[in-house]
């Protein structure tokens, strides 16, 4: 229990600035105690403000208080010194990223930064912001090292304004000094405006992500289709070659069987003739032996008696050796020659037809071919509606914001997206992937265009007009002629006059095509480039009374 009491005394007698045991303790009029050195150092930093405050409760003192040593706390301090130095808290956490601006010596890590105080606080020094009504309106954020960037280096004031002319944050003194006469708004208002731009950019990015994911799914389907087609082709080819091999094996077996059958018949005939000849030879040898024996008989009468019966019969023509037709090694040469001819014909057939059988290289990354008929284009039809916030004050939108008519000045509210001088308007829809739309126009001088969303809106400069910069592409349609404009380069275009223009976009492939649409479709101009952002459809009307309507195609 005694040890616990000592520990309690340690906590009571700790300086809230340095977090160590009080040294030369002093107490302010609000009742909080600090080390003499710590509180003096803290107030030295506030001298320029001409007011001084308590680091814990933020009570202000004017003028700077004269501090006297607190003898009671000094006595307690001496008493605690005898018990040894206080143990460091086990959960002490030293600063790594943003340090507490109030701590001295061993600074703790800040848990919050205050945008009003422009200081960062650890858990302990932050408590007054939660406990005192004085700090209710203070804005606490995650710890930040960049708080001092909120202070004007020239006037030492908080930057609460934004100069749109110079695109920088300023304090109120700057607005009446070097930024006098500039377009200035509150930092909060500028943040709100740019937040909308951020959301718009995020929406654009999300649309591109969606289009990319669609393309990935299409490519995955293409991979599956390629794999399926290849697997089937391999299976069919294996079946075909298996049938061919079996057919060849059967033909080989048939030829072999026929050859062996002919071989057996031929050998049988030859052996039969051989046996007859051998039998005849044996008979002739026997008679030759008898005649030889007769010729050696010495008794003349015996010879003469035996002579008629010993003479041989005449030899048969069929068994005479001269009648046998022998063709050694030539019996089946005609078969070998015929098979060689078949082999050569198969080789020629395979050589000639193999180019048709061999699979061609498949390139799934090639862009889809541009349609050749209006029906083909219509499968990519895109509904287009015009954004009234972008419409110049000379234009009136109708037909569900699909039609624009040039009718002279209109009372529109101010909007940062509005074209201030050029009589133009952009679509609500951002266009990616493959799209097709048609524009019906009247009274000439109509410009059919596409543009990036970040095209400049304010002023008469080329950076605002469709076709006169690198952020837009346009086809100008007149009663008897067309011309294409990009980056202020005008290209005359020939084609049949028509009051309807078709526009085909393949964003991924970088293709933009304009067509004259009547009973047939005629290509007027094609662009091959690389689009870096989603596009928006647009029109510009050059004369009062001119109209342009985005047609319903579905």
Secondary structure by P-SEA (a helix, b strand, c coil): caaaaaaaaaaaaccccccccccccccccccccccaaaaaaaaaaaccccbbbbccccccccccccccccaaaaaaaaaaaaaccccccccccccccccccccccccccccccccccccccccccccccccccccccccccccccccccccccccccccccccccccccccaaaaaccccccccccaaaaaaaaaaaaaaaaaaaaaaaaaaaaaaaaaaaaaaaaaaaaaaaaaaaaaaaaaaaaaaaaaaaaaaaaaaaaaaaaaaaaaaaaaaaaaaaaaaaaaaaaaaaaaacccaaaaaaaccccccccccccccccccccccccccaaaaaaaaaaaaaaaaaaaaaccccccccccccccccccccaaaaaabbbbbbbcccccccccccccccccccccccccccccccccccccccccccccccbbbbbbbbccccccccccccccccccccccccccccccbbbbbbcccbbbbbcccbbbbbbcccccbbbbbbccccbbbbbbbcccbbbbcccccccccbbbbbbcccccccbbbbbcccc
